[in-house]
Amino acid sequence: MGMLYQRGKIWWLKYYKSGKPFYESSESEKKMVAKKLLELREGEIAQGKMPGILFEKIKYNELADDFLTDYRINKKKSIRRAEASLAHLKDFFDGSRTTEITTAKVKKYIEHRLEEGGANATINRELAALKRMFKLGAICTPPKVDKVPFIPMLEENNVRKGFFEHAKFLALRDALPDYLKGVVTVGYRTGWRLSEVIGLEWSQVDRKNGVINLNPGETKNDDARTIYMDDEVRAVFEKQWELRKGSPNLYPCVFLNRRENGKINNFRKAWIKACEKAKAGAKIFHDFRRTAVRNMIRAEIPEVIAMKVSGHRTRSVFDRYNIVNDRDLKLAAQKQQDYLACQTVTDTVTISDFPLQKSKRATAN
């Protein structure tokens, strides 16, 4: 059992966990305060829990270090984004004890970031990192936190909704330098991420069978992916192969940079200039991803197959990329109008002029 004793005027506690003594200050001159704290600690130990004093010693910085270590050992590709999130979190929580990071304090952080002008989606990534820190701390042996606080998330109302109409894509492609035309064609047709397109190597391409393979670890979500080329994509790879054969150096990458001496790294200036020339607006390469998803659905490709092509793992994210624009809404209204125009009304029954939708009464007549 534990005991109480004084150091000067402050009451202290002594108790045991698995035979190991623990000493803790009640930070009070009142014996009753120390007694209640001792009862709390003894209750935690009786339930098989670690004494709360151990959790009170853990600070935010330790959880943040463990979070980054988890990213490094698992070789997660989004480590730069994680580091950016931690930079904002550190400004607010640096030096805080984990027991002090409550839901109320998290809300203060959200308020602080909104005042700084942070976007909802950006703040949510930071909150997700904070939540992950606590979950990692909770599953440690021994645990570093006894519970994960409730961390509210913001509604994301700043999700990009850009996409290319086909005519705008053609205008943009024509305005780009020749070395980028194949890159944007593959991005537009497949919906692959920029890193996946410019990172393609000839070892991943089966020209004879018209197949491109992304192996596990080569995609953002580490899932393998295989697609079959359509005629236009195949023409792109045949052209790149001819360029390769005429080059004195046989580079492994499919798409070479402007100097034809290695992989494409950055073409931001060329992209902005082409967007201006094509009057395409402030577009980004990732808009091809949204466009490809939309085009596949409009082409009545089954959604499960479209997800395999684009590489979307979850349905929720796929639905976010399947964007409806004004043209789709107008088309829906026109289709409904055409359908209703084909209806004839009798005094009791509506009879459709569509052969497959005739009522029994219409057949009898």
Helices and strands as residue ranges (DSSP letters): E 3-7, E 10-17, E 20-25, H 31-46, H 52-56, H 60-73, H 79-93, G 98-100, H 103-115, H 120-138, H 166-175, H 178-190, H 194-198, G 202-204, E 205-206, E 211-214, E 225-228, H 231-245, H 268-278, H 287-298, H 303-310, H 315-321, H 326-341, E 343-345, E 350-352, G 355-357, H 360-364
